[in-house]
Amino acid sequence: MFNGSVPDDLTFTDVPESSRYELRRGDEIVSVLDYRVHGDTVAFTRAFTNPVHRGRGYASVVTERAVDAIAARGGQKVLPVCWYVADWFDDHPGRAELLAAG
């Protein structure tokens, strides 16, 4: 069960050639968020956490950091195709300004 704390030894990276954000611990992929860019909209299509790391909040971390990356770039909106990302936005209504009109 997720206890609210996430280790500091995680690395977040945008891997555009694979169209995904990765959350890693060293060389190991912990969680990923796949995306597709359509003009000024970034569709988040699938959040996935390696099964041995599930239940620790990593999907939330990769989603939050990806949303932060989109916000930092400016000019793009997020289309939450993945159910997990849609639920994440429901749980973070303060980030709704980044949602694309559906």
Order of alpha helices (4+ residues) and beta strands (2+ residues): beta-beta-beta-beta-alpha-beta-alpha
